[in-house]
Amino acid sequence: MSVKATDIDELLKKGFISRNEKQALDKLIAELKASWPGLNVKVFGSKGSTSVMSDEESDLDIMILLPCDVTEEIRRQIVHGVFDINLAFGTNISALIMAENEWENGLVSFLPIYAYIEEEGVSL
């Protein structure tokens, strides 16, 4: 049986993520929203649902959907920001970065990961 959280506070309360991971996500999302106000972030994978087993070594998978095209410069900026957050908080956040339009209307919308993230992902 799968147990799913509905927001970041519930992820913490249900033990899917640690307090440190929540603080890292809060800071990362605030920094990202400062540059891309319309972005959406979802947690997925082992830290987003009990349908997948996780342990303390599991990474924290996030999907970052931007309201614009994702250039190499934007991707690099986000990857470096995630790296800095991971160093500062001792976390292991792993980001999948896409344009929202590409996610919703591109070929990726036909892949199993699309259905998985849409069904199991927790919007932050």
Residue frames as a rotation matrix with the C-alpha (Angstrom) as fourth column:
MET 1
0.576 0.818 0.000 0.00
0.818 -0.576 0.000 0.00
0.000 0.000 -1.000 0.00
SER 2
-0.378 -0.706 0.599 1.31
0.716 -0.633 -0.294 3.43
0.587 0.317 0.745 -0.94
VAL 3
0.430 0.416 -0.801 1.20
0.799 -0.588 0.124 6.37
-0.420 -0.694 -0.585 1.44
LYS 4
-0.140 -0.434 0.890 1.59
0.822 -0.552 -0.139 9.76
0.552 0.712 0.434 -0.18
ALA 5
-0.358 -0.032 -0.933 2.26
0.655 -0.721 -0.226 13.14
-0.666 -0.692 0.280 1.33
THR 6
0.507 0.656 0.559 0.56
0.861 -0.363 -0.356 16.22
-0.031 0.661 -0.749 -0.10
ASP 7
0.845 -0.291 0.449 3.07
-0.153 -0.936 -0.318 18.97
0.513 0.200 -0.835 0.76
ILE 8
-0.054 -0.998 -0.036 6.55
-0.160 0.044 -0.986 19.58
0.986 -0.047 -0.162 2.17
ASP 9
-0.285 -0.019 0.958 5.40
-0.936 -0.208 -0.283 19.76
0.205 -0.978 0.041 5.80
GLU 10
0.733 0.606 0.309 3.66
-0.647 0.761 0.043 16.43
-0.209 -0.232 0.950 5.47
LEU 11
0.567 -0.639 -0.520 6.80
-0.087 0.581 -0.809 14.94
0.819 0.504 0.273 3.87
LEU 12
-0.475 -0.755 0.452 8.66
-0.501 -0.190 -0.844 15.93
0.723 -0.628 -0.288 7.04
LYS 13
-0.039 0.560 0.828 5.89
-0.995 0.058 -0.087 14.84
-0.097 -0.827 0.554 9.41
LYS 14
0.896 0.444 -0.035 5.59
-0.443 0.882 -0.158 11.40
-0.039 0.157 0.987 7.79
GLY 15
0.393 -0.832 0.391 9.35
-0.204 0.336 0.920 10.95
-0.897 -0.441 -0.037 7.88
PHE 16
0.853 -0.083 0.515 9.90
0.509 0.343 -0.789 10.93
-0.111 0.936 0.335 4.11
ILE 17
0.260 -0.782 0.567 12.45
0.275 -0.503 -0.819 13.73
0.926 0.369 0.084 4.46
SER 18
-0.158 -0.416 -0.895 14.63
0.984 0.012 -0.179 14.97
0.085 -0.909 0.408 7.32
ARG 19
0.680 0.341 -0.650 14.39
0.493 -0.868 0.061 18.42
-0.543 -0.362 -0.758 8.89
ASN 20
-0.248 -0.878 -0.410 17.70
0.047 -0.434 0.900 19.24
-0.968 0.204 0.149 7.20
GLU 21
-0.726 0.033 0.687 16.30
0.669 0.263 0.695 18.22
-0.158 0.964 -0.213 3.80
LYS 22
0.390 0.918 0.066 13.22
0.920 -0.386 -0.062 20.38
-0.031 0.085 -0.996 4.38
GLN 23
0.479 -0.280 -0.832 15.39
0.166 -0.902 0.399 23.38
-0.862 -0.330 -0.385 5.23
ALA 24
-0.646 -0.758 0.088 17.50
0.175 -0.035 0.984 22.75
-0.743 0.651 0.156 2.12
LEU 25
-0.406 0.587 0.701 14.39
0.911 0.196 0.364 22.51
0.076 0.786 -0.614 -0.06
ASP 26
0.608 0.643 -0.466 12.91
0.700 -0.711 -0.067 25.66
-0.375 -0.286 -0.882 1.47
LYS 27
0.092 -0.671 -0.735 16.09
-0.051 -0.741 0.670 27.61
-0.994 -0.024 -0.103 0.72
LEU 28
-0.790 -0.413 0.454 16.48
0.371 0.268 0.889 26.15
-0.488 0.871 -0.058 -2.77
ILE 29
-0.065 0.860 0.507 12.88
0.997 0.033 0.072 26.87
0.045 0.510 -0.859 -3.73
ALA 30
0.636 0.259 -0.727 13.10
0.421 -0.906 0.045 30.44
-0.647 -0.335 -0.685 -2.40
GLU 31
-0.301 -0.843 -0.445 16.25
-0.101 -0.436 0.894 31.05
-0.948 0.314 0.046 -4.45
LEU 32
-0.763 0.055 0.644 14.73
0.606 0.407 0.683 29.51
-0.225 0.912 -0.344 -7.58
LYS 33
0.252 0.959 0.128 11.47
0.964 -0.237 -0.124 31.47
-0.089 0.155 -0.984 -7.24
ALA 34
0.245 -0.255 -0.935 13.46
0.170 -0.939 0.300 34.70
-0.954 -0.232 -0.187 -6.95
SER 35
-0.724 -0.598 -0.344 14.73
-0.265 -0.220 0.939 34.08
-0.637 0.771 0.001 -10.50
TRP 36
-0.844 0.478 -0.241 11.75
-0.073 0.344 0.936 32.19
0.531 0.808 -0.255 -11.97
PRO 37
-0.701 0.552 0.451 8.56
-0.681 -0.331 -0.654 33.20
-0.211 -0.766 0.607 -10.10
GLY 38
0.264 0.928 -0.263 6.28
-0.964 0.259 -0.054 30.81
0.018 0.267 0.963 -12.00
LEU 39
-0.527 -0.560 -0.639 8.27
-0.603 0.776 -0.183 27.65
0.599 0.289 -0.747 -11.42
ASN 40
0.705 0.675 0.217 6.88
-0.667 0.527 0.526 24.41
0.240 -0.516 0.822 -10.02
VAL 41
-0.519 -0.855 -0.011 8.83
-0.766 0.471 -0.436 21.88
0.378 -0.218 -0.900 -7.96
LYS 42
0.716 0.695 -0.068 7.85
-0.603 0.665 0.441 18.30
0.351 -0.274 0.895 -7.18
VAL 43
-0.374 -0.716 0.589 9.51
-0.859 0.506 0.070 15.70
-0.348 -0.480 -0.805 -4.96
PHE 44
0.675 0.559 -0.482 9.37
-0.688 0.713 -0.137 12.21
0.267 0.424 0.865 -6.41
GLY 45
-0.138 -0.735 -0.664 11.08
-0.309 0.669 -0.676 8.86
0.941 0.112 -0.319 -6.00
SER 46
-0.213 -0.005 -0.977 11.79
0.641 0.754 -0.143 7.18
0.738 -0.657 -0.157 -2.70
LYS 47
-0.915 -0.170 -0.367 11.47
0.397 -0.552 -0.733 10.41
-0.078 -0.816 0.572 -0.68
GLY 48
-0.759 0.650 -0.015 8.02
-0.624 -0.722 0.298 11.24
0.183 0.235 0.955 -2.06
SER 49
0.373 0.910 -0.181 6.11
-0.831 0.415 0.370 8.03
0.412 0.012 0.911 -1.41
THR 50
-0.101 -0.368 0.925 6.29
-0.754 0.634 0.170 4.80
-0.649 -0.680 -0.341 0.53
SER 51
0.913 0.406 0.050 5.60
-0.266 0.683 -0.680 2.88
-0.310 0.607 0.732 -2.67
VAL 52
0.512 -0.839 -0.181 9.40
0.024 0.225 -0.974 2.98
0.858 0.495 0.136 -3.13
MET 53
0.741 -0.291 -0.605 11.78
0.671 0.287 0.684 1.97
-0.025 -0.913 0.408 -0.36
SER 54
0.484 -0.646 0.590 14.25
-0.175 -0.732 -0.659 4.61
0.857 0.216 -0.467 0.82
ASP 55
0.473 -0.405 -0.782 16.98
0.877 0.307 0.371 4.77
0.090 -0.861 0.501 3.41
GLU 56
0.674 -0.187 -0.715 19.12
0.235 -0.863 0.447 7.54
-0.701 -0.469 -0.538 4.82
GLU 57
-0.465 -0.885 0.030 21.49
0.247 -0.097 0.964 7.21
-0.850 0.456 0.264 1.84
SER 58
0.084 0.583 0.808 18.71
0.971 0.135 -0.198 7.80
-0.224 0.801 -0.554 -0.70
ASP 59
-0.935 -0.329 0.129 18.92
0.353 -0.895 0.275 10.95
0.025 0.302 0.953 -2.75
LEU 60
-0.169 0.870 -0.463 16.09
0.334 -0.392 -0.857 13.48
-0.927 -0.300 -0.225 -2.77
ASP 61
-0.677 -0.049 0.735 14.73
0.734 0.027 0.678 13.59
-0.053 0.998 0.018 -6.33
ILE 62
-0.066 0.673 -0.737 13.07
0.188 -0.717 -0.671 16.81
-0.980 -0.183 -0.079 -7.40
MET 63
-0.125 0.154 0.980 11.52
0.991 -0.037 0.132 17.92
0.057 0.987 -0.148 -10.67
ILE 64
-0.373 -0.016 -0.928 11.97
0.219 -0.973 -0.071 21.62
-0.901 -0.230 0.367 -11.43
LEU 65
0.015 0.476 0.879 9.54
0.998 0.053 -0.046 22.90
-0.068 0.878 -0.474 -14.05
LEU 66
-0.672 -0.373 -0.640 10.41
0.353 -0.921 0.166 26.35
-0.651 -0.114 0.750 -15.36
PRO 67
0.416 0.900 -0.132 8.01
0.360 -0.297 -0.884 28.75
-0.835 0.320 -0.448 -17.07
CYS 68
0.532 -0.349 -0.771 10.60
-0.756 -0.606 -0.248 29.35
-0.381 0.715 -0.587 -19.82
ASP 69
0.807 -0.367 -0.463 12.88
-0.094 0.694 -0.714 27.41
0.584 0.620 0.525 -22.13
VAL 70
0.816 -0.568 0.104 15.79
0.013 0.198 0.980 25.80
-0.577 -0.799 0.169 -20.32
THR 71
0.724 -0.662 -0.195 19.05
-0.446 -0.233 -0.864 27.00
0.527 0.712 -0.464 -21.83
GLU 72
0.277 -0.726 -0.630 22.43
0.593 0.645 -0.483 25.54
0.756 -0.240 0.609 -20.94
GLU 73
-0.626 -0.516 0.585 23.13
-0.075 -0.707 -0.704 28.68
0.776 -0.484 0.403 -18.89
ILE 74
0.148 0.765 0.626 19.91
-0.873 -0.196 0.446 28.31
0.464 -0.613 0.639 -16.90
ARG 75
0.812 0.119 -0.571 20.58
0.029 0.970 0.243 24.59
0.583 -0.214 0.784 -16.37
ARG 76
-0.145 -0.964 -0.223 24.13
0.518 0.118 -0.847 25.35
0.843 -0.239 0.482 -15.21
GLN 77
-0.494 0.017 0.869 22.90
-0.525 -0.803 -0.283 28.06
0.693 -0.596 0.406 -12.84
ILE 78
0.549 0.783 0.293 20.37
-0.744 0.299 0.597 25.69
0.380 -0.546 0.747 -11.24
VAL 79
0.663 -0.363 -0.655 22.79
0.329 0.927 -0.180 22.75
0.672 -0.096 0.734 -11.02
HIS 80
-0.460 -0.871 0.173 25.36
0.256 -0.316 -0.913 24.98
0.850 -0.376 0.368 -9.30
GLY 81
-0.225 0.470 0.854 22.68
-0.805 -0.583 0.109 26.26
0.549 -0.663 0.509 -6.91
VAL 82
0.826 0.519 -0.221 21.63
-0.351 0.779 0.519 22.70
0.442 -0.351 0.826 -6.04
PHE 83
0.222 -0.848 -0.481 25.29
0.515 0.521 -0.681 21.78
0.828 -0.097 0.553 -5.50
ASP 84
-0.598 -0.454 0.661 25.79
-0.213 -0.704 -0.677 24.74
0.773 -0.546 0.324 -3.15
ILE 85
0.260 0.779 0.570 22.64
-0.879 -0.054 0.474 23.83
0.401 -0.624 0.671 -1.18
ASN 86
0.799 0.007 -0.601 23.81
0.076 0.991 0.112 20.21
0.596 -0.135 0.791 -0.91
LEU 87
-0.236 -0.961 -0.140 27.17
0.437 0.024 -0.899 21.36
0.868 -0.274 0.414 0.45
ALA 88
-0.532 0.039 0.846 25.63
-0.536 -0.789 -0.301 23.82
0.656 -0.613 0.441 2.89
PHE 89
0.228 0.781 0.581 23.03
-0.967 0.112 0.229 21.39
0.114 -0.614 0.781 4.28
GLY 90
-0.699 -0.566 0.437 24.77
-0.606 0.793 0.058 18.04
-0.379 -0.224 -0.898 3.84
THR 91
0.302 0.900 0.316 21.94
-0.379 0.417 -0.826 16.83
-0.875 0.129 0.467 1.60
ASN 92
-0.792 -0.477 0.380 21.82
0.130 0.477 0.869 14.86
-0.596 0.738 -0.316 -1.63
ILE 93
0.300 0.897 -0.324 19.23
-0.146 -0.292 -0.945 16.67
-0.943 0.331 0.043 -3.76
SER 94
-0.745 -0.430 0.510 19.12
0.396 0.329 0.857 15.48
-0.536 0.841 -0.075 -7.35
ALA 95
-0.087 0.727 -0.681 17.28
-0.265 -0.675 -0.688 17.77
-0.960 0.121 0.251 -9.79
LEU 96
-0.394 0.155 0.906 15.54
0.880 0.347 0.324 17.03
-0.264 0.925 -0.273 -13.06
ILE 97
-0.397 0.126 -0.909 15.16
0.010 -0.990 -0.141 20.40
-0.918 -0.065 0.391 -14.81
MET 98
-0.565 0.280 0.776 12.67
0.822 0.270 0.501 21.01
-0.069 0.921 -0.383 -17.63
ALA 99
-0.906 0.423 0.019 10.56
-0.404 -0.878 0.257 23.70
0.125 0.225 0.966 -19.23
GLU 100
-0.462 0.805 0.373 6.95
-0.247 0.288 -0.925 23.29
-0.852 -0.519 0.066 -18.14
ASN 101
0.345 0.598 -0.724 5.76
-0.853 -0.121 -0.507 23.43
-0.391 0.792 0.468 -21.75
GLU 102
-0.326 -0.560 -0.761 8.19
-0.787 0.607 -0.109 20.67
0.523 0.564 -0.639 -22.76
TRP 103
-0.940 -0.001 0.340 7.08
-0.246 0.692 -0.678 18.55
-0.235 -0.722 -0.651 -19.78
GLU 104
-0.195 0.973 0.122 3.37
-0.279 0.064 -0.958 18.93
-0.940 -0.221 0.259 -20.55
ASN 105
0.697 0.592 -0.404 3.47
-0.457 -0.066 -0.887 18.85
-0.552 0.803 0.224 -24.37
GLY 106
-0.045 -0.824 -0.564 6.79
-0.999 0.041 0.019 17.33
0.008 0.565 -0.825 -25.42
LEU 107
0.095 0.000 -0.996 7.74
-0.432 0.901 -0.041 13.75
0.897 0.434 0.085 -26.15
VAL 108
-0.876 -0.481 0.037 8.67
-0.219 0.329 -0.919 13.24
0.430 -0.813 -0.393 -22.49
SER 109
-0.341 0.829 0.444 4.95
-0.916 -0.185 -0.357 13.31
-0.213 -0.528 0.822 -21.66
PHE 110
0.549 0.508 -0.663 4.73
-0.682 0.731 -0.005 9.84
0.482 0.456 0.748 -23.26
LEU 111
-0.365 -0.808 -0.463 7.45
-0.280 0.570 -0.773 8.32
0.888 -0.153 -0.434 -21.06
PRO 112
0.224 0.453 -0.863 6.80
0.623 0.614 0.484 6.26
0.750 -0.646 -0.145 -17.92
ILE 113
-0.656 -0.518 -0.549 8.63
0.750 -0.372 -0.546 8.81
0.079 -0.770 0.633 -15.75
TYR 114
-0.786 0.450 0.424 6.04
-0.297 -0.876 0.380 11.43
0.543 0.172 0.822 -16.70
ALA 115
0.222 0.930 -0.294 3.15
-0.136 0.328 0.935 9.28
0.965 -0.167 0.199 -15.47
TYR 116
0.035 -0.291 -0.956 5.11
0.850 0.512 -0.125 8.32
0.526 -0.808 0.266 -12.34
ILE 117
-0.888 -0.436 -0.144 5.95
0.447 -0.753 -0.483 11.90
0.102 -0.493 0.864 -11.36
GLU 118
-0.567 0.750 0.341 2.44
-0.459 -0.632 0.625 13.14
0.684 0.198 0.702 -12.13
GLU 119
0.381 0.752 -0.538 0.90
0.025 0.573 0.819 10.36
0.924 -0.326 0.200 -10.03
GLU 120
0.440 -0.278 -0.854 3.42
0.830 0.489 0.268 10.06
0.343 -0.827 0.445 -7.17
GLY 121
-0.505 -0.764 0.402 5.10
0.567 -0.645 -0.513 13.47
0.651 -0.031 0.759 -7.11
VAL 122
0.252 0.502 -0.827 4.49
0.936 -0.345 0.076 15.88
-0.247 -0.793 -0.557 -4.24
SER 123
0.275 -0.085 0.958 4.14
0.531 -0.817 -0.225 19.51
0.802 0.570 -0.180 -5.31
LEU 124
-0.239 -0.445 -0.863 6.07
0.957 -0.257 -0.132 21.98
-0.163 -0.858 0.488 -3.18
